[in-house]
Amino acid sequence: MTVFKPKFVTFDCHGTLIYFAMDKAARALYGDKLDEPAMQQFITNFSAYRLDEILGDWKPYEEVVYNSLERTCRSNGVAFRPEDARWVYEQVPTWGPHPDVPEGLAKVAKEIPLVILSNADDAQIPHNVARLGAPFHAVFTAEQARSYKPRMKGFEYMFDMLGCGPEDVCHVSSSFRYDLMTAHDLGIRNKVWVNRRHEPANPYYGYTEIKDIGGLPGVFGL
């Protein structure tokens, strides 16, 4: 069997490589105010409002967090405080990788350049990337592209900066809604879904499934 070796392996960062702890941040702020069913609903709403906030024109991620948290609080009958939104935003650079990430990334990095396309701000992402345990050829952000995934503009910006096209990359993500659906629509044929169990499988989009980044070297025969 021929194993595809792309020019670049491109990654979503938060959620796929970094443990995206928005649920824990919400619990830290509101866990003593809500019972468990209400807390689960709050977390679900917070996720949905964050997605809704990034579908329009680009704005700083701090505004995304502020607006989505304010809307979630209003929807759930919880008092909103601006300082809470700022605290959540400031947590993002402190988050580290899933335990399976450093070793798997390091193996791939020896053979194929690694690239990140992240919805983070420029000020956030270096702190997260420094914890990943592997060298990256390039790190692109929504701030640079002036667009958040799942919109296409970020991917197009990445292709322009790398001087390549959809046929030259393999895109790796744990999210269909943010990454893999858009990658499919843009003609990225080689995709890897990291099943972090926060979204159901969707075979229509054509991908290789791995349970964690430890399985990624095998995708490329490494």
Protein Blocks (a to p, Z undefined) as FASTA:
>chain_A
ZZdddfbdcddfehjlmccfklmmmmmmmmmmpcfklmmmmmmmmmmmmmmmmmmccddf
klmmmmmmmmmmmmnopacdfklmmmmmmmmmmpccdfklmmmmmmmmmmoccddddfbd
fklmmmmmmmnopacfbdcdfklnopacfbfklmmmmmmmnopafklpccddfbfklmmm
mmmmnopabdcdddehlaccdfknopaddfbfklmmmmnoZZ
